[in-house]
């Protein structure tokens, strides 16, 4: 009897080991399958609020709330032009990246840069990412600057034309939800506050979900 009881305990222990191994294996597999997104941008992406209120973190929260297995890395840098973003692209977009949100160009527009210069840098970024088979979401931007309506219109048209040329997902103006709403902007009147970032994320979320689907279809 004791021997039989011991054998049963041993069998149960082995079975438990198999179950635990299966749980661990599937947990690791789930982590491996998480879509890795890098959001590269300027100070709009980097954020002027607490870290947990910044766009990439809020975006990750919102995606996970919808059942998406995802990580979103903040590769925003204040004062970055599109050309500076290009210069650090390979450093921040590592080999295991599945998708990239390109949110550069606001600094260029605000400083009065020639949209053709910005276009050349963004095109080089898109060439790089497409050669690496990384799914891309290109975000345009709006800004009220001292350079006039024609300057802003040229940037708007440039963003849209690039998206068509490279056949990438496109969100016309990443800051559209906050641009003309003082309650959603920080005291500097330029950057979104915490509530503004949440409003921005709510607008862009469906397009980012489409980006995840496109990235998964390539894996």
C-alpha positions in Angstrom: 0.0 0.0 0.0 2.7 2.4 1.0 4.6 1.6 -2.3 1.5 2.2 -4.3 0.8 5.4 -2.5 4.4 6.5 -3.1 4.1 5.7 -6.8 0.9 7.8 -7.0 2.6 10.8 -5.4 5.6 10.4 -7.7 3.2 10.4 -10.7 1.4 13.5 -9.4 4.7 15.2 -8.9 5.8 14.5 -12.4 2.5 15.7 -13.8 2.8 18.9 -11.8 6.3 19.4 -13.2 5.0 19.0 -16.8 2.2 21.5 -16.0 4.6 24.0 -14.6 7.0 23.6 -17.5 4.1 24.2 -19.9 3.0 27.4 -18.1 6.6 28.8 -18.0 7.1 27.8 -21.7 3.9 29.5 -22.8 4.7 32.6 -20.7 8.1 32.9 -22.3 6.5 32.4 -25.7 3.9 35.1 -25.0 6.7 37.5 -24.1 8.6 36.6 -27.3 5.5 37.3 -29.4 4.9 40.7 -27.9 5.0 43.3 -30.7 7.9 45.7 -30.1 7.2 49.2 -31.3 9.7 52.1 -31.3 8.2 55.7 -31.4 10.9 58.0 -32.7 10.2 61.7 -32.6 11.0 65.1 -31.1 9.8 66.7 -27.8 6.2 65.9 -28.6 7.1 62.2 -28.3 9.7 62.6 -25.5 7.1 64.5 -23.4 7.1 67.4 -21.0 5.1 65.6 -18.4 5.7 62.8 -15.9 7.1 59.7 -17.6 3.9 57.6 -17.1 1.9 60.3 -18.9 4.0 60.5 -22.0 2.6 59.3 -25.3 4.5 56.0 -25.7 3.7 54.8 -22.2 0.0 55.9 -22.5 -0.1 54.2 -25.9 1.2 51.0 -24.4 -1.3 51.1 -21.6 -4.2 51.7 -24.1 -3.1 48.8 -26.3 -2.7 46.4 -23.4 -6.2 47.4 -22.2 -7.5 46.2 -25.6 -5.7 42.8 -25.1 -2.7 43.6 -27.3 0.6 42.1 -26.3 3.0 45.0 -27.0 5.8 47.1 -25.8 6.3 50.8 -26.9 9.7 52.3 -26.5 10.0 56.1 -26.2 12.7 57.3 -28.7 11.7 60.9 -28.6 14.4 63.6 -28.2 13.7 67.3 -27.6 15.0 69.5 -30.3 15.3 66.7 -32.9 14.9 67.6 -36.5 14.1 64.8 -39.0 17.8 64.8 -39.9 18.8 64.2 -36.3 16.3 61.5 -36.0 17.8 59.8 -39.1 21.3 60.1 -37.6 20.3 58.1 -34.5 17.8 55.7 -36.2 19.9 52.6 -36.2 20.9 53.2 -32.6 17.3 53.3 -31.3 15.6 51.0 -33.7 17.2 47.7 -32.8 17.2 44.4 -34.7 14.3 43.0 -32.8 11.9 45.9 -33.5 8.7 44.9 -35.2 7.2 48.4 -36.0 8.2 52.0 -35.9 6.0 55.1 -35.4 7.8 58.0 -37.1 6.7 61.3 -35.5 9.4 63.7 -36.7 8.9 67.1 -38.4 7.2 69.3 -35.8 10.6 70.8 -34.8 11.4 71.4 -38.5 8.1 73.1 -39.2 8.3 75.2 -36.0 11.9 76.4 -36.9 11.0 77.3 -40.5 13.1 74.6 -42.2 12.6 73.9 -45.9 10.1 71.1 -46.2 12.2 69.5 -48.9 15.1 69.1 -46.4 12.7 67.4 -43.9 11.3 65.3 -46.7 14.8 64.0 -47.7 15.5 62.9 -44.1 12.1 61.2 -43.7 12.5 59.4 -47.0 15.9 58.1 -45.9 14.3 56.9 -42.6 11.5 55.1 -44.6 14.0 53.6 -47.0 16.0 52.2 -44.0 13.0 50.7 -42.3 11.5 49.2 -45.4 14.9 47.6 -46.2 14.7 46.0 -42.8 11.1 44.9 -43.3 9.9 46.9 -40.3 6.3 48.0 -40.4 5.9 51.8 -40.3 3.3 54.4 -39.2 4.2 57.9 -40.5 2.7 60.7 -38.5 2.3 64.2 -39.9 2.0 67.2 -37.6 0.3 70.6 -37.5 1.7 73.8 -36.1 0.8 77.5 -36.0 4.1 79.2 -36.8 5.3 82.6 -37.8 6.2 81.3 -41.3 2.7 81.5 -42.6 0.0 79.2 -44.1 1.9 78.3 -47.2 4.8 76.9 -45.1 2.4 74.8 -43.1 0.6 73.6 -46.2 3.8 72.5 -47.8 4.6 70.3 -44.8 1.1 68.9 -44.7 1.4 68.0 -48.4 4.9 66.6 -47.9 3.8 64.2 -45.2 0.9 62.9 -47.2 2.9 62.5 -50.4 5.6 60.5 -48.5 3.0 58.1 -47.1 1.5 57.5 -50.5 4.9 57.0 -52.1 6.1 54.5 -49.5 2.7 52.9 -49.0 3.0 53.2 -45.2 0.2 53.7 -42.6 -0.4 57.4 -42.1 -1.8 59.6 -39.4 -2.1 63.2 -40.8 -1.5 65.2 -37.6 -0.3 63.6 -34.5 -1.1 66.7 -32.4 -4.5 67.4 -34.0 -6.4 66.6 -30.8 -4.6 69.3 -28.8 -3.5 72.0 -31.2 -6.4 74.4 -30.6 -7.3 73.4 -27.1 -5.6 75.3 -24.3 -6.9 72.9 -21.7 -4.9 70.0 -23.3 -1.7 71.9 -23.6 1.2 72.5 -21.1 1.9 76.1 -19.9 4.3 76.6 -22.8 1.4 76.3 -25.2 3.4 74.0 -27.4 3.4 70.6 -25.8 0.4 68.4 -24.7 -0.2 68.1 -21.0 -1.1 64.7 -19.4 -4.7 65.0 -20.5 -3.6 66.1 -24.0 -1.5 63.0 -24.4 -4.4 60.8 -23.4 -6.6 62.6 -26.0 -3.9 62.2 -28.6 -3.5 58.5 -27.9 -7.3 58.0 -28.1 -7.2 59.4 -31.7 -4.2 57.5 -33.0 -5.0 54.2 -31.3 -6.9 52.5 -34.2 -4.1 53.4 -36.6 -1.5 51.9 -34.2 -3.6 48.7 -34.0 -3.5 48.5 -37.8 0.3 48.9 -37.5 0.5 46.0 -35.1 -1.6 43.8 -37.5 0.7 44.8 -40.4 3.8 43.9 -38.3 2.4 40.5 -37.3 1.5 39.7 -40.9 5.2 40.0 -41.7 6.5 37.8 -38.9 
